[in-house]
Amino acid sequence: MGIKLYNTMTRKKEEFIPLTEGTVKMYVCGPTVYNYFHIGNGRTFIVFDTIRKYFEYRGYDVKFVQNFTDIDDKLIKKAIEEDTTVEEVAKRYIEEYYKDADALLLKRATYNPKATEYVGKIIKFIKDLEAKGYAYSKDGDVYFRSKKFELYGKLSKQNLEDLEVGARIELDSRKEDAMDFVLWKAQKEGEPGWNSPWGCGRPGWHIECSVMASELLGETIDIHGGGADLSFPHHENEIAQSEARHGKSFANYWMHSAYLNINNQKMSKSLNNFFTAREILEKYDAEVLRLFMLSGHYRSPINFSLDLLESSKSGLERLYNSVRNLEHIERNGEDRDLSSEETKLYHEILKYKEKYINAMDDDFNTADAISYIYDMVRDINTNVSDNTSKKLAVMLLEIIRELGSVLGILQKVTEEEFSEEIKALVDERQKARKDKDFKRADEIRDELKAMGITLEDTPQGVKIVRIS
């Protein structure tokens, strides 16, 4: 049985059947690069990074495209505020995006196209729509005739009349209809622009993704993803213009990650609860943030608070304590074949891996997958001791790291986490005990405890354990 995913278009789980066997063509809407990305964006990026990694774990070759919107009203406003160019603003924040994305352990996309690199292709795309009667120009702007595309609204499951009521549409008296959306914007004074059949101007937002997706992945792709806030109008408009031009389905599966709230409120600068990913990463390890973001199902809204983040931090530390224990046995345990009891334990642990895969196959249920990792580690902790063979420790570590790699957690070699200062104190304590200077040994033990470190004496030597 293969992977099932929830298709926003059909509102049901469907078995994933790729266009090309063994390959996933996946497009995920990326950031508008006028500032650092916030943790709401971060959730979307982590979710689709994990989905991509799981497809790869299951043997697929994933062609993963995430775009940069590098020409937009927000960039123009930022450039004016900073007395610089839109190009400079975009260049700076693309660089900053990569810094934060790398810090979040996001795998680099196969392609990160920029809208400005595709202006010629965008103009050709719009001309084709115009030739088919789907687009019309007015005073240098070009609009898409939404009502001409009979299936408009099929993603949001609303008809045009329903959408017109309270919809996020740009009011413009030059439109033939209120629901028409812009494909090309005429240049205003001080704005960057490109020559086109309709005069100097720039692309509208929605057209960028349609062009970049079709150019890099084909006229029909496997999966199109993004945050739930993009479902309408952005993705609805992408579908209309793409399918109007190509006459075929734009994407076979649509996936949307749910909202992230801050202390049960919508994130907003006016409420002073707006956090960038960079701000959070200054205080918390990326694995903590990833564990938190993936502890809820991607289609369910999650609430962000520092208390909940602390809980994820403690949970990750418990998992790493087990990793440290196994690493200690790996370095110091007896090098022998597995006993019958160890063989039995290993096969029991493999059952958790099977449960994990079943959870992830079922619409990428990271919440259940993580719970199985916790259950597995608890079982390991109960049954592994200092007398466990080195071979079993290596095998169990391999499973933990294998399952953690998809989620972007449990990849550190924990021996390196302890500072030289801590190691020096441990060595000094060992010497004090050897010299029967128990007073000094106890002093060092208390110093280490104050640093969050305890020591366990085992037949293989002293083991450093971080107190959770």
MOQUI-V165285 format. One record per residue. N is the residue number from 1. RES is the residue in one small letter. PHI is phi in whole degrees, 0 to 359 (* if undefined). PSI is psi in radians with two decimals (* if undefined). Layout:
BEGIN
N & RES & PHI & PSI
N & RES & PHI & PSI
END
This chain:
BEGIN
1 & m & * & 2.38
2 & g & 264 & -2.82
3 & i & 278 & 2.34
4 & k & 249 & 2.47
5 & l & 222 & 2.69
6 & y & 276 & 2.10
7 & n & 264 & 1.97
8 & t & 302 & -0.53
9 & m & 295 & -0.74
10 & t & 261 & -0.17
11 & r & 61 & 0.65
12 & k & 205 & 2.84
13 & k & 283 & 2.41
14 & e & 225 & 2.61
15 & e & 291 & 2.36
16 & f & 282 & 2.08
17 & i & 238 & 1.90
18 & p & 288 & 2.72
19 & l & 298 & -0.73
20 & t & 240 & 2.19
21 & e & 305 & 2.27
22 & g & 83 & 0.02
23 & t & 233 & 2.47
24 & v & 241 & 2.10
25 & k & 260 & 1.93
26 & m & 229 & 2.20
27 & y & 241 & 2.21
28 & v & 234 & 2.22
29 & c & 298 & 2.26
30 & g & 260 & -2.92
31 & p & 277 & 2.70
32 & t & 273 & 2.04
33 & v & 269 & 1.28
34 & y & 239 & -0.03
35 & n & 195 & 3.10
36 & y & 291 & 2.58
37 & f & 278 & 2.56
38 & h & 269 & 3.04
39 & i & 288 & -0.36
40 & g & 295 & -0.80
41 & n & 301 & -0.72
42 & g & 303 & -0.69
43 & r & 298 & -0.83
44 & t & 301 & -0.78
45 & f & 297 & -0.75
46 & i & 294 & -0.75
47 & v & 302 & -0.90
48 & f & 284 & -0.44
49 & d & 297 & -0.73
50 & t & 291 & -0.73
51 & i & 299 & -0.76
52 & r & 299 & -0.80
53 & k & 295 & -0.59
54 & y & 290 & -0.71
55 & f & 303 & -0.76
56 & e & 295 & -0.69
57 & y & 301 & -0.60
58 & r & 272 & 0.15
59 & g & 98 & 0.10
60 & y & 276 & 2.62
61 & d & 267 & 1.97
62 & v & 258 & 2.11
63 & k & 267 & 1.81
64 & f & 249 & 2.05
65 & v & 247 & 2.24
66 & q & 226 & 2.09
67 & n & 272 & 2.89
68 & f & 245 & 2.14
69 & t & 276 & 1.86
70 & d & 245 & 0.25
71 & i & 216 & 2.08
72 & d & 188 & 2.80
73 & d & 305 & -0.66
74 & k & 293 & -0.68
75 & l & 292 & -0.69
76 & i & 298 & -0.79
77 & k & 299 & -0.76
78 & k & 297 & -0.73
79 & a & 297 & -0.70
80 & i & 294 & -0.77
81 & e & 300 & -0.66
82 & e & 262 & 0.07
83 & d & 52 & 0.89
84 & t & 220 & -2.94
85 & t & 260 & 2.75
86 & v & 299 & -0.68
87 & e & 300 & -0.72
88 & e & 292 & -0.71
89 & v & 300 & -0.85
90 & a & 297 & -0.79
91 & k & 301 & -0.79
92 & r & 296 & -0.79
93 & y & 279 & -0.32
94 & i & 292 & -0.76
95 & e & 300 & -0.74
96 & e & 292 & -0.61
97 & y & 301 & -0.84
98 & y & 299 & -0.67
99 & k & 300 & -0.84
100 & d & 288 & -0.66
101 & a & 295 & -0.75
102 & d & 296 & -0.70
103 & a & 296 & -0.55
104 & l & 277 & 0.08
105 & l & 64 & 0.55
106 & l & 279 & 2.28
107 & k & 289 & 2.37
108 & r & 300 & 2.43
109 & a & 295 & 2.74
110 & t & 298 & -0.72
111 & y & 222 & 2.39
112 & n & 239 & 1.31
113 & p & 288 & 2.62
114 & k & 253 & 2.47
115 & a & 303 & -0.69
116 & t & 294 & -0.32
117 & e & 282 & -0.19
118 & y & 241 & 0.32
119 & v & 300 & -0.75
120 & g & 300 & -0.75
121 & k & 293 & -0.63
122 & i & 296 & -0.77
123 & i & 300 & -0.77
124 & k & 298 & -0.74
125 & f & 300 & -0.83
126 & i & 294 & -0.69
127 & k & 299 & -0.68
128 & d & 295 & -0.71
129 & l & 296 & -0.68
130 & e & 296 & -0.75
131 & a & 297 & -0.52
132 & k & 271 & 0.03
133 & g & 84 & 0.17
134 & y & 270 & -0.24
135 & a & 231 & 2.61
136 & y & 217 & 2.61
137 & s & 254 & 2.64
138 & k & 209 & 1.98
139 & d & 53 & 0.69
140 & g & 90 & -0.22
141 & d & 267 & 2.69
142 & v & 233 & 2.32
143 & y & 240 & 2.71
144 & f & 261 & 2.31
145 & r & 279 & 1.68
146 & s & 299 & -0.70
147 & k & 288 & -0.33
148 & k & 289 & -0.52
149 & f & 275 & 1.77
150 & e & 298 & -0.44
151 & l & 266 & 0.23
152 & y & 300 & 2.26
153 & g & 101 & 0.03
154 & k & 289 & -0.43
155 & l & 282 & -0.77
156 & s & 277 & -0.08
157 & k & 60 & 0.70
158 & q & 227 & 2.64
159 & n & 274 & 2.96
160 & l & 300 & -0.63
161 & e & 296 & -0.73
162 & d & 293 & -0.69
163 & l & 294 & -0.56
164 & e & 294 & -0.45
165 & v & 278 & 1.90
166 & g & 71 & 0.27
167 & a & 283 & 2.77
168 & r & 277 & 1.43
169 & i & 236 & 2.60
170 & e & 279 & 2.15
171 & l & 283 & 2.16
172 & d & 206 & 2.04
173 & s & 293 & -0.26
174 & r & 279 & -0.21
175 & k & 288 & 2.56
176 & e & 291 & -0.55
177 & d & 215 & 2.56
178 & a & 301 & -0.52
179 & m & 275 & -0.09
180 & d & 294 & 2.54
181 & f & 236 & 2.76
182 & v & 278 & 2.39
183 & l & 254 & -0.55
184 & w & 216 & 2.36
185 & k & 248 & 2.26
186 & a & 295 & 2.53
187 & q & 293 & 2.36
188 & k & 255 & 2.83
189 & e & 303 & 2.29
190 & g & 86 & -0.05
191 & e & 263 & 2.64
192 & p & 291 & 2.70
193 & g & 203 & 2.82
194 & w & 232 & 2.53
195 & n & 291 & 2.45
196 & s & 209 & 2.98
197 & p & 298 & -0.30
198 & w & 256 & 0.12
199 & g & 108 & 3.08
200 & c & 289 & 2.36
201 & g & 185 & -2.77
202 & r & 212 & 2.82
203 & p & 291 & 2.63
204 & g & 286 & 2.94
205 & w & 292 & -0.83
206 & h & 294 & -0.61
207 & i & 293 & -0.47
208 & e & 304 & -0.88
209 & c & 293 & -0.68
210 & s & 302 & -0.76
211 & v & 289 & -0.84
212 & m & 295 & -0.66
213 & a & 295 & -0.81
214 & s & 290 & -0.62
215 & e & 291 & -0.66
216 & l & 266 & -0.48
217 & l & 238 & -0.32
218 & g & 118 & 2.91
219 & e & 292 & -0.47
220 & t & 238 & 2.30
221 & i & 242 & 2.92
222 & d & 285 & -1.01
223 & i & 229 & 2.33
224 & h & 241 & 2.25
225 & g & 228 & 2.96
226 & g & 168 & -3.09
227 & g & 288 & 2.74
228 & a & 300 & -0.49
229 & d & 292 & -0.25
230 & l & 269 & -0.15
231 & s & 304 & -0.82
232 & f & 226 & 2.33
233 & p & 267 & -0.16
234 & h & 301 & -0.98
235 & h & 290 & -0.59
236 & e & 300 & -0.72
237 & n & 288 & -0.63
238 & e & 301 & -0.78
239 & i & 300 & -0.85
240 & a & 301 & -0.88
241 & q & 288 & -0.61
242 & s & 290 & -0.83
243 & e & 286 & -0.50
244 & a & 295 & -0.68
245 & r & 283 & -0.79
246 & h & 268 & -0.37
247 & g & 71 & 0.45
248 & k & 209 & 2.91
249 & s & 300 & 2.38
250 & f & 282 & -0.86
251 & a & 221 & 2.43
252 & n & 281 & -0.46
253 & y & 224 & 2.38
254 & w & 244 & 2.25
255 & m & 234 & 2.40
256 & h & 225 & 2.27
257 & s & 272 & 2.52
258 & a & 281 & 3.03
259 & y & 289 & 2.77
260 & l & 243 & 2.17
261 & n & 257 & 2.72
262 & i & 249 & 2.03
263 & n & 48 & 0.80
264 & n & 67 & 0.31
265 & q & 233 & 2.67
266 & k & 295 & 2.39
267 & m & 294 & 2.27
268 & s & 203 & 2.41
269 & k & 297 & -0.56
270 & s & 292 & -0.46
271 & l & 269 & 0.01
272 & n & 58 & 0.61
273 & n & 234 & 0.59
274 & f & 261 & 2.10
275 & f & 237 & 2.34
276 & t & 276 & 2.75
277 & a & 300 & -0.63
278 & r & 298 & -0.71
279 & e & 298 & -0.72
280 & i & 290 & -0.68
281 & l & 291 & -0.30
282 & e & 288 & -0.36
283 & k & 247 & -0.41
284 & y & 228 & 2.56
285 & d & 294 & 2.57
286 & a & 301 & -0.61
287 & e & 294 & -0.57
288 & v & 296 & -0.80
289 & l & 294 & -0.71
290 & r & 295 & -0.78
291 & l & 300 & -0.75
292 & f & 299 & -0.87
293 & m & 297 & -0.54
294 & l & 264 & -0.02
295 & s & 284 & -0.21
296 & g & 246 & 2.71
297 & h & 294 & 2.49
298 & y & 297 & -0.41
299 & r & 271 & -0.04
300 & s & 255 & 2.34
301 & p & 300 & 2.53
302 & i & 236 & 2.67
303 & n & 257 & 2.26
304 & f & 257 & 2.26
305 & s & 209 & 2.77
306 & l & 294 & -0.54
307 & d & 296 & -0.76
308 & l & 292 & -0.61
309 & l & 293 & -0.68
310 & e & 297 & -0.66
311 & s & 296 & -0.72
312 & s & 294 & -0.65
313 & k & 299 & -0.79
314 & s & 295 & -0.71
315 & g & 297 & -0.74
316 & l & 295 & -0.66
317 & e & 296 & -0.66
318 & r & 298 & -0.72
319 & l & 295 & -0.73
320 & y & 290 & -0.49
321 & n & 299 & -0.67
322 & s & 293 & -0.71
323 & v & 299 & -0.77
324 & r & 300 & -0.73
325 & n & 298 & -0.77
326 & l & 292 & -0.64
327 & e & 296 & -0.65
328 & h & 297 & -0.75
329 & i & 292 & -0.67
330 & e & 302 & -0.68
331 & r & 279 & -0.57
332 & n & 237 & -0.12
333 & g & 288 & 2.97
334 & e & 287 & 2.28
335 & d & 272 & 1.60
336 & r & 213 & 3.00
337 & d & 288 & 2.81
338 & l & 293 & 2.44
339 & s & 283 & 2.99
340 & s & 297 & -0.65
341 & e & 294 & -0.69
342 & e & 291 & -0.66
343 & t & 298 & -0.74
344 & k & 297 & -0.76
345 & l & 298 & -0.76
346 & y & 301 & -0.75
347 & h & 291 & -0.55
348 & e & 293 & -0.69
349 & i & 293 & -0.61
350 & l & 299 & -0.46
351 & k & 294 & -0.56
352 & y & 293 & -0.65
353 & k & 298 & -0.73
354 & e & 297 & -0.74
355 & k & 295 & -0.71
356 & y & 301 & -0.84
357 & i & 297 & -0.72
358 & n & 298 & -0.68
359 & a & 294 & -0.78
360 & m & 289 & -0.57
361 & d & 295 & -0.44
362 & d & 268 & 1.31
363 & d & 60 & 0.70
364 & f & 53 & 0.94
365 & n & 281 & 1.39
366 & t & 295 & -0.51
367 & a & 299 & -0.85
368 & d & 290 & -0.66
369 & a & 301 & -0.75
370 & i & 294 & -0.68
371 & s & 297 & -0.61
372 & y & 291 & -0.58
373 & i & 295 & -0.76
374 & y & 299 & -0.77
375 & d & 297 & -0.74
376 & m & 298 & -0.79
377 & v & 294 & -0.66
378 & r & 298 & -0.71
379 & d & 295 & -0.71
380 & i & 298 & -0.82
381 & n & 300 & -0.64
382 & t & 291 & -0.59
383 & n & 252 & -0.14
384 & v & 259 & 2.40
385 & s & 224 & -3.12
386 & d & 293 & -0.22
387 & n & 268 & -0.01
388 & t & 293 & 2.52
389 & s & 290 & 2.65
390 & k & 301 & -0.70
391 & k & 299 & -0.77
392 & l & 293 & -0.71
393 & a & 302 & -0.75
394 & v & 297 & -0.75
395 & m & 294 & -0.69
396 & l & 288 & -0.69
397 & l & 299 & -0.68
398 & e & 299 & -0.73
399 & i & 293 & -0.81
400 & i & 302 & -0.81
401 & r & 290 & -0.62
402 & e & 298 & -0.84
403 & l & 288 & -0.63
404 & g & 291 & -0.50
405 & s & 297 & -0.62
406 & v & 297 & -0.67
407 & l & 274 & -0.21
408 & g & 80 & 0.54
409 & i & 228 & 2.90
410 & l & 62 & 0.62
411 & q & 256 & -0.13
412 & k & 281 & 2.56
413 & v & 273 & 1.89
414 & t & 288 & -0.35
415 & e & 302 & -0.53
416 & e & 281 & -0.15
417 & e & 287 & -0.43
418 & f & 275 & 2.27
419 & s & 289 & 2.87
420 & e & 297 & -0.57
421 & e & 298 & -0.78
422 & i & 294 & -0.77
423 & k & 298 & -0.66
424 & a & 294 & -0.71
425 & l & 295 & -0.69
426 & v & 298 & -0.80
427 & d & 298 & -0.70
428 & e & 295 & -0.69
429 & r & 295 & -0.73
430 & q & 299 & -0.69
431 & k & 292 & -0.72
432 & a & 298 & -0.71
433 & r & 293 & -0.68
434 & k & 296 & -0.62
435 & d & 274 & 0.08
436 & k & 62 & 0.50
437 & d & 267 & 1.27
438 & f & 291 & -0.46
439 & k & 297 & -0.84
440 & r & 293 & -0.68
441 & a & 300 & -0.72
442 & d & 292 & -0.65
443 & e & 299 & -0.77
444 & i & 294 & -0.69
445 & r & 302 & -0.75
446 & d & 293 & -0.68
447 & e & 299 & -0.78
448 & l & 294 & -0.68
449 & k & 299 & -0.70
450 & a & 296 & -0.41
451 & m & 269 & 0.07
452 & g & 83 & 0.44
453 & i & 236 & 2.36
454 & t & 235 & 2.77
455 & l & 241 & 2.46
456 & e & 239 & 2.26
457 & d & 270 & 2.14
458 & t & 236 & 2.88
459 & p & 302 & -0.42
460 & q & 269 & -0.01
461 & g & 123 & -3.11
462 & v & 285 & 2.46
463 & k & 241 & 2.23
464 & i & 272 & 2.24
465 & v & 231 & 2.26
466 & r & 277 & 2.31
467 & i & 286 & 2.18
468 & s & 273 & *
END
